């Protein structure tokens, strides 16, 4: 199945924006949804909408089967040992906050260290800032190389015997950098620390094997991988999750409730208080089926090809600055850039008039913007439904943008 055939499975892409065919280059923010995912969610609401686990009636059983079936799909997708290690959350942000609030508060104290990097998304910075304040732990930052990559030598220098948690994104949402998570996890473990991975930008685009990576926790979101919004995953090694306390309390996650004491259900349900995200999980399961039908290795290779093509074409534009590794083989399928003397918001506005959707701003990565010595950037991010023709239209739109502001000023 080629990109043009895949594109036809995404109804939203068959439209015009501002009188031009839509060119959607903002999948790093959220991906579009294919027909099988839309139909799976629609079928749940039309045919077996019911709460899960609690009822014994037919609709409740079907809903439970769909919900727990999705959990098994996630388990296989990331190669977790057991569904006990797969927790459904609202997304990457909630997943990382859960680790920080539960594991972090229980295992950190004054003098301990948390290590992250300058490239992290705010969702992988602020939770650690907060838990550091609450426990007296110290937050340390891995330095970046000139091209935005992480040096393993710097990891060995920064991670010490005092480090208890290392939390790094697998793929940068700004630089496109693909970090050596397996090697970083090994260094963390050699120093007695755990490894937390932000997989928001990696899970949609490449195969992830949590056992091979040997990470302790992995967080990712459904909406970036053809699934619905409001659903995400927290993977955790069973030995950690069993010792952790829930961070939300109420129905569904309890075993016994007394007047003054309560006990919790077994994994994974003790972390899923309240009515869970049933339709979201079913939609995520359908998204996993869709991606695996195409093949994650094929998707990753195709996006590397698109990134290489985009960098080659965009580099011909005078005044263009592209951030991150220059070699396309070292980056995922996105290109973050600026045009001299044109604010990225203006770039995005002019492109939108051409029907081209890109992202502009700090991309929830203000420390990285400071490191890059800019206030904001523009970003074009690609997915399995994009084509070289989309990139050609982007480049044409960027040339028009540059010409327009040259004439104005």
Secondary structure, DSSP 4 states (H G I P E B T S, - for coil): --HHHHHTT-GGGSSEETTEE-EE-BTTT-----HHHHHHHHHHHHH----SSS--SHHHHHHHHHHHHHHHHHHHHHT-S-GGGEEEESSHHHHHHHIIIIIIHHH--TT-EEEEETT--GGGTHHHHHHHHHHT-EEEEE---TTSPPPHHHHHHH--TTEEEEEEESB-TTT-BB--HHHHHHHHHHTT-EEEEE-TTTTTTS---HHHHT-SEEEEESTTTTS-TT-EEEEE-HHHHTTPPPSS-SSSSEEEE-SS-EEEPPTTGGG--SS--HHHHHHHHHHHHHHHHH-HHHHHHHHHHHHHHHHHHHTTSTTEEEES-SSGGGB-SEEEEEETTB-HHHHHHHHHHTTEE-EEE-TT-HHHHHHHT-S-EEEEE--TT--HHHHHHHHHHHHHHHHHHHHH-
